[in-house]
């Protein structure tokens, strides 16, 4: 499954990284604590979080994640949008809850990262 397929299926807003939507998703992870993400997420994962600050991008780039989905309509600062574009990272947004997003990803076949 590609990032673009989840964008379409979940009606996600593409905030940044439009040129990276063909990346393959290897699994999914959801957490708001950066230390948890750094310890458990894997390259190619899609990360669902309420956080939308520069450190999220740093972790996502370090781990080579396929995309970050910011849930629950959390505001995304302009500098974060610009940095995601500069880093070629798919930054996506939705007004839906984190639980809804994770449930829908699971329904689509995205496997949990354990």
N, C-alpha and C positions, 0 to 999 in steps of 0.2 A: 504494500500500500504506500502511496506517495503522500507528501504533505498536501499537494493540490487536491487529492481525493478526499482527505479529511476536511479541507477548507470547504469544498462543495457539499459534502454530506452533512456537516454541522453548521453550514452557513456562517463561517467565521470571517471576520474582517481581517484582511491582510494589511498590517500596519507598516511592515518593512520586509525587505528580503524577497520581493516578488520574483526575482530571478532564481530563487532557490527552491521553488515549489515542486520541482521534480525529484527532490531527494527522497530516498526510500526510508520508511520508518521501520526501525527494528524492534520497537516496543515502546512502552510508555511508563512514565513516572510522575507522581504528583506529591509535592511537598512545598512548604513555604520556608523551611529552614534550609539555608544554603548548604550547611554542613551535611545534612541528610542527602541532598541531591548529589553533592560531591562524592559521597561515600557509596551511593547506590545506582545512580543513573549511568547509562552506558551510551557509547557513541551510537548515533542514529536514533536515539529515543526522542519522543515528543514529551515535553515537560509541561504540566499544567500547574499554574501557580496564581496566587493573588498578587504577587510581588511584581513591580514594574519599575525597578531602579537599575542603575548601571551595573551593580554587582551581579544581578541576574544574568545579564549579557556576558559578563566575564566568565561566570561558571559555565554557561551554555557553550561558549566558544572553546573554553578549555577542554570540555568533555566531548566536543564535536557533536552536539545534539542536532537533530534534524530541524526542530522547531520548538518555540516556546509559545504556549497559549496562556494569555492573561485573562483570567475569568472574572466573572461578577462585575463587569463594567469598570474595573479598577482603572483610574486615570493613568495614562502613559505619557510621561514628560517628553517634550520635543527632543531633548538631547538624547534620550533613550532610543527614540525612533531613528534619529540620525546615526547613532552608534550601531544599531542593529543593521542598518543599510550598509554602513561602512564595513562591518564584519561579515557581510553576506549571510545573515542569520534571519530565518523566517520568524517574524514576530507577529503573532496572531492575537485577535481579541474577540471576546464574546460577552454579552450581558448575562449569560447563563451561569448558574452556580458551578463550582468546581465539581461537586458530586454529579451533576447532570453531564458535564463534559466527559468525565471519566467513565460514566455509565455508557455514554454513546460511543466512546472510543472502544470500549470492551465489546459492545454490540457489533461494531464494525470489524472486530477481530484483532484489534491491537492488544498484544499480550502485556501483562504486567511485568515489570522488571523486578525480579526477586533476587 
